[in-house]
């Protein structure tokens, strides 16, 4: 049995024509997004970091094809109890981790 390394896969991918490389990247990205999306269910506790590096904790409300709706009591500055109303975030599933 032959073991295939990352380097082998990289060399094989780089030998493909440019259009085939783009298709491969799209397929890999789609697979990773689907894998991440299917790992969360409504009610799951999750966390993610904003663009400013602030960690937000919340619960999954809804899982869509390309995004996940997360309810949190934290606003974009990380402050809790934002007027005692939850904040609904739309987050890429790839950015979420279990809390």
ABEGO torsion letter per residue (X at the ends): XBBBBAAAAAAAAAABBAAAAAAAAAAAAAAAAAAAAAABBBGBBBBBBBAAGBBBBBBBABBBAABBBBBBABBAAGBBGBGGBBBBBBBBAAABBBX
